[in-house]
Amino acid sequence: MTSPDRLLAFAAMSFLLIIVPGPSVLFVIGRALAHGRRAALTTVVGNTLGAYTLVIAVALGVGTIVERSALVFTALKLAGAAYLVYLGVRAVRERRSLRAEFAAEGDGAAARRGLRTLWEGYVVGVTNPKTIVFFAAVLPQFIDRAQGHVTLQMLLLGLVFNAIALTLDSVWGLVAAGARGWFARSPRRLSAIGGFGGFAMIGLGVTVAATGRTD
């Protein structure tokens, strides 16, 4: 299996990548400000599941196709960007309903929104261009082929990455959710932060679509 020094080196590189806010982190912060702590943490779980789907894809060889094919990579990138824009537009349109949602967080409505929030987080996580490139290009470099069990080594390294991402993204979400209480004291402020979060997601989607590899 993977040696401890390779695990530590991969963990350090993963930490440096994750600590810099990317599409997933910014999306979690937006969910936290708009819908609170539960939505933020549910989004983090969805993001993590999406990221680990990429790990499985790389371990099975699909990641090589994505990394080498500009067409496939661009298609995934644009799909993720379009979804972010869609969520942003929806957030802007629904911003005036945030006050009612805040008051009803403890009832069954919040629980019913959980699966939708989980799915939204998953889609953003599985189409995150930064994570796709990292897993496809970097993950194989930390595999010790002499030890065998290459697929298992990749899956193990992916668990290390996702454990770090789950921890750091949860911190971002909890901090943002804590600030939401101040906005909730004023319907106007809460509506404004909902609109800001929506426009931020739209801008993030446009940025994701416009950046990255062009080869």
C-alpha positions as CSV (number, residue, x, y, z in Angstrom):
1,M,0.0,0.0,0.0
2,T,0.9,3.7,-0.1
3,S,3.9,4.5,2.1
4,P,3.4,7.0,5.0
5,D,5.8,9.6,3.4
6,R,3.7,9.6,0.2
7,L,0.5,9.9,2.2
8,L,1.9,12.9,4.1
9,A,3.2,14.6,1.0
10,F,-0.2,14.1,-0.7
11,A,-2.0,15.4,2.3
12,A,0.2,18.5,2.4
13,M,-0.5,19.2,-1.3
14,S,-4.2,18.5,-0.9
15,F,-4.3,21.0,2.1
16,L,-2.7,23.7,0.0
17,L,-5.2,23.2,-2.8
18,I,-8.2,23.0,-0.6
19,I,-7.3,26.0,1.7
20,V,-7.6,28.3,-1.3
21,P,-11.3,28.9,-1.9
22,G,-12.5,27.5,-5.2
23,P,-16.0,26.9,-6.7
24,S,-17.0,24.3,-4.0
25,V,-16.0,26.5,-1.1
26,L,-17.6,29.6,-2.5
27,F,-20.8,27.6,-3.2
28,V,-20.8,26.3,0.4
29,I,-20.4,29.9,1.7
30,G,-23.3,31.0,-0.5
31,R,-25.5,28.2,0.8
32,A,-24.6,29.0,4.4
33,L,-25.5,32.7,4.0
34,A,-28.7,32.0,2.2
35,H,-30.0,29.0,4.0
36,G,-28.1,28.4,7.2
37,R,-25.8,25.9,8.8
38,R,-27.8,22.7,7.9
39,A,-27.8,23.6,4.2
40,A,-24.1,24.5,4.4
41,L,-23.1,21.2,5.9
42,T,-25.4,19.2,3.6
43,T,-23.7,21.0,0.7
44,V,-20.3,20.1,2.1
45,V,-21.3,16.4,2.2
46,G,-22.6,16.6,-1.4
47,N,-19.4,18.3,-2.5
48,T,-17.3,15.6,-0.8
49,L,-19.3,12.8,-2.5
50,G,-18.9,14.5,-5.8
51,A,-15.2,14.8,-5.3
52,Y,-14.8,11.2,-4.4
53,T,-16.7,10.2,-7.5
54,L,-13.9,11.9,-9.4
55,V,-11.4,9.8,-7.4
56,I,-13.2,6.6,-8.4
57,A,-13.2,7.8,-12.0
58,V,-9.5,8.4,-12.0
59,A,-8.8,5.1,-10.2
60,L,-10.8,3.3,-13.0
61,G,-9.0,5.2,-15.7
62,V,-11.7,7.6,-16.7
63,G,-9.7,10.5,-15.3
64,T,-7.0,10.0,-17.9
65,I,-9.5,10.5,-20.7
66,V,-10.7,13.7,-19.0
67,E,-7.2,15.0,-18.4
68,R,-6.1,14.3,-22.0
69,S,-9.2,15.3,-23.9
70,A,-9.8,19.1,-24.1
71,L,-13.3,18.4,-25.4
72,V,-14.4,16.2,-22.5
73,F,-12.8,18.5,-19.9
74,T,-14.5,21.6,-21.5
75,A,-17.8,19.8,-21.6
76,L,-17.7,19.0,-17.9
77,K,-16.4,22.5,-17.0
78,L,-19.2,24.2,-19.0
79,A,-21.8,21.9,-17.4
80,G,-20.7,22.8,-13.9
81,A,-20.6,26.5,-14.9
82,A,-24.1,26.4,-16.3
83,Y,-25.4,24.7,-13.2
84,L,-23.8,27.4,-11.0
85,V,-25.4,30.1,-13.1
86,Y,-28.8,28.3,-12.9
87,L,-28.6,28.1,-9.1
88,G,-27.5,31.7,-8.9
89,V,-30.5,32.9,-10.9
90,R,-32.8,30.8,-8.8
91,A,-31.3,32.3,-5.6
92,V,-31.8,35.8,-6.9
93,R,-35.4,35.1,-7.8
94,E,-36.2,33.5,-4.4
95,R,-34.3,36.0,-2.3
96,R,-37.4,37.5,-0.8
97,S,-38.6,34.2,0.6
98,L,-35.5,33.8,2.8
99,R,-37.2,35.3,5.8
100,A,-39.9,32.7,5.7
101,E,-37.3,29.9,5.2
102,F,-35.3,31.2,8.2
103,A,-38.3,31.1,10.4
104,A,-39.2,27.6,9.2
105,E,-35.8,26.0,9.5
106,G,-36.8,23.6,12.3
107,D,-39.9,22.2,10.5
108,G,-40.3,19.5,7.9
109,A,-39.7,21.9,5.0
110,A,-36.0,22.2,5.8
111,A,-35.7,18.4,6.0
112,R,-37.4,18.0,2.6
113,R,-34.9,20.5,1.1
114,G,-32.0,18.4,2.3
115,L,-31.9,16.0,-0.6
116,R,-32.1,18.8,-3.1
117,T,-29.3,20.6,-1.3
118,L,-27.2,17.4,-1.2
119,W,-27.7,16.9,-4.9
120,E,-26.8,20.5,-5.7
121,G,-23.6,20.2,-3.7
122,Y,-22.8,16.9,-5.5
123,V,-23.2,18.4,-8.9
124,V,-20.9,21.3,-8.1
125,G,-18.4,18.9,-6.5
126,V,-18.3,16.5,-9.4
127,T,-17.9,19.2,-12.0
128,N,-15.3,21.3,-10.2
129,P,-12.6,22.0,-12.8
130,K,-9.9,22.5,-10.1
131,T,-10.6,19.1,-8.5
132,I,-10.8,17.3,-11.9
133,V,-7.4,18.5,-12.9
134,F,-5.8,17.8,-9.5
135,F,-7.0,14.2,-9.4
136,A,-6.3,13.4,-13.1
137,A,-2.8,15.0,-13.2
138,V,-1.5,14.8,-9.6
139,L,-3.1,11.8,-7.9
140,P,-1.2,9.2,-10.1
141,Q,2.1,10.8,-9.2
142,F,1.8,9.6,-5.6
143,I,1.1,6.0,-6.5
144,D,3.9,3.5,-5.7
145,R,3.4,1.0,-8.5
146,A,6.0,-1.3,-7.1
147,Q,3.7,-1.9,-4.1
148,G,0.8,-3.0,-6.4
149,H,-2.9,-2.4,-5.8
150,V,-2.8,0.8,-7.7
151,T,-6.6,1.3,-7.7
152,L,-6.7,0.8,-3.9
153,Q,-3.9,3.3,-3.4
154,M,-5.7,5.9,-5.4
155,L,-8.9,5.3,-3.5
156,L,-7.0,5.7,-0.2
157,L,-5.4,8.9,-1.3
158,G,-8.8,10.1,-2.4
159,L,-10.1,9.5,1.1
160,V,-7.2,11.6,2.6
161,F,-8.1,14.5,0.2
162,N,-11.8,14.2,1.0
163,A,-11.3,14.1,4.8
164,I,-9.3,17.3,4.6
165,A,-11.9,18.9,2.3
166,L,-14.7,17.9,4.5
167,T,-13.1,19.5,7.6
168,L,-12.0,22.7,6.0
169,D,-15.2,23.2,4.0
170,S,-17.3,22.6,7.1
171,V,-15.3,25.3,8.9
172,W,-16.0,27.8,6.1
173,G,-19.7,26.9,6.1
174,L,-20.1,27.2,9.9
175,V,-18.3,30.5,10.0
176,A,-20.6,31.9,7.2
177,A,-23.7,30.4,8.8
178,G,-22.8,32.2,12.1
179,A,-22.7,35.5,10.3
180,R,-26.2,34.8,8.9
181,G,-27.9,35.5,12.2
182,W,-27.1,39.2,11.9
183,F,-28.6,39.4,8.5
184,A,-31.7,37.5,9.7
185,R,-32.6,40.3,12.1
186,S,-33.6,42.5,9.1
187,P,-35.8,41.2,6.2
188,R,-34.1,43.7,4.0
189,R,-30.6,42.6,5.0
190,L,-31.6,38.9,4.6
191,S,-33.0,39.6,1.1
192,A,-29.9,41.5,0.2
193,I,-27.6,38.7,1.2
194,G,-29.7,36.2,-0.7
195,G,-29.4,38.4,-3.8
196,F,-25.6,38.8,-3.2
197,G,-25.2,35.1,-2.9
198,G,-27.1,34.5,-6.1
199,F,-25.1,37.0,-8.1
200,A,-21.9,35.6,-6.6
201,M,-22.9,32.1,-7.9
202,I,-23.6,33.6,-11.3
203,G,-20.3,35.3,-11.3
204,L,-18.6,32.1,-10.2
205,G,-20.2,30.2,-13.0
206,V,-19.1,32.7,-15.6
207,T,-15.5,32.6,-14.1
208,V,-15.4,28.8,-14.2
209,A,-16.6,28.8,-17.8
210,A,-14.0,31.4,-18.8
211,T,-10.9,30.0,-17.1
212,G,-9.0,26.8,-17.3
213,R,-7.3,24.9,-20.1
214,T,-8.0,26.0,-23.7
215,D,-5.9,23.5,-25.6
